[in-house]
Structure formats: structure tokens, C-alpha cells
Amino acid sequence: MFAVARFNVPLAESAAFQSNLEVALSALALCPGYIKGEFGQNLDETTLWSLTTHWENVGSYRRALSNNTVKMQAIPVLAQAIDEPGAYEAPYTE
């Protein structure tokens, strides 16, 4: 499964937000079931950012969100996400 979080970030805050995303992704990467992750800034609407993570299964993803390190380092960033569904089932695995 993969999870997508999208963010609307003022341009003046882009550098700090990117740093926060790096910390969040590092915290998530330490959790069991994590496969890979990436983040990026939209090429057309530069205030839009996304964070995408891939997990072995939805249980791994949900347990990661309960991890203490994730609560301290990733949840504050994820709380800024646009309010929309973000968990998807992948039809295949790599």
C-alpha cells in the first residue's frame, strides 16, 4: 500500500518545510514495514508539496503512525496536510 499526503505551503516557508519533511520521512523510514518514501514540490503550483510512502501493508502504516518517534517528528508535519483520503492499495508490489 502507499500513502500520499499533500500540503499547501507558502513559498517563504518552503526551505523550512522541506527540512521538516526530511525529518518526518527519516522517522517513518525507521518503522517496520516501511519500503520507501519520497517527497517533492509541485512543478506547476510551487506552493503544493507531497509526501509519498510505500508500506508492506496497511497495518504497518497504521502502526508507524503510533510510533513515538513518528509522533514527535512526523505527525506535526502530517497534521498540516490537506484534509483528504491518502491511503491507497497498490495493485502490485515491486
C-alpha positions in Angstrom: 0.0 0.0 0.0 1.1 3.6 -0.3 0.2 6.8 1.5 0.1 10.2 0.0 -0.1 13.5 2.0 -0.4 16.8 0.1 0.5 20.2 1.6 -0.1 23.8 0.6 2.9 25.7 1.8 3.7 29.4 1.3 6.8 29.9 -0.8 8.5 31.8 2.0 8.3 28.7 4.2 9.5 26.2 1.5 13.0 25.7 2.8 11.9 25.1 6.4 9.1 22.8 5.2 11.5 20.7 3.1 13.7 20.3 6.2 10.7 19.2 8.2 9.7 16.7 5.5 13.2 15.2 5.6 12.9 14.7 9.3 9.4 13.2 9.0 10.5 10.8 6.3 13.5 9.7 8.3 11.3 8.9 11.3 8.9 6.9 9.1 11.7 5.0 7.4 12.8 3.5 10.8 9.4 1.8 11.2 8.9 -1.9 10.4 7.1 -2.4 7.1 8.4 0.7 5.5 9.5 0.1 1.9 10.4 3.5 0.5 9.3 7.1 0.5 9.8 10.4 -1.3 8.6 14.0 -1.2 8.6 16.8 -3.7 7.4 20.2 -4.7 4.8 20.5 -7.5 6.4 21.8 -10.7 3.3 23.9 -11.7 2.0 25.1 -8.4 5.1 25.6 -6.3 3.1 26.0 -3.1 2.0 22.4 -3.3 4.1 19.6 -1.8 3.5 15.9 -1.5 4.9 13.1 0.7 4.5 9.6 -0.5 5.4 6.5 1.4 5.2 2.8 0.5 4.4 0.1 3.1 4.2 -3.7 3.2 0.6 -3.4 4.3 -1.9 -1.0 5.9 -1.2 -2.4 9.3 2.5 -1.4 9.1 1.5 2.1 8.0 -1.0 2.5 10.8 1.4 1.1 13.5 4.0 3.5 12.2 1.7 6.4 13.0 1.6 5.2 16.6 5.4 5.0 16.9 6.7 7.5 19.5 9.4 8.9 17.2 6.9 9.4 14.4 4.5 11.1 16.8 7.3 13.6 17.7 8.9 14.1 14.3 6.4 13.3 11.6 2.9 13.8 13.0 3.4 17.6 13.4 4.2 17.8 9.7 1.4 15.4 8.6 -1.1 17.4 10.6 -0.5 20.2 8.1 -1.7 18.1 5.2 -4.7 18.9 3.1 -7.6 17.1 4.6 -8.3 14.3 2.1 -8.0 10.5 2.0 -4.4 9.4 1.5 -4.1 5.6 1.8 -4.1 3.6 -1.4 -3.9 -0.1 -2.1 -1.3 -0.8 -4.8 -2.3 -3.4 -7.4 1.2 -4.9 -7.4 4.4 -4.8 -5.5 7.9 -4.1 -6.8 
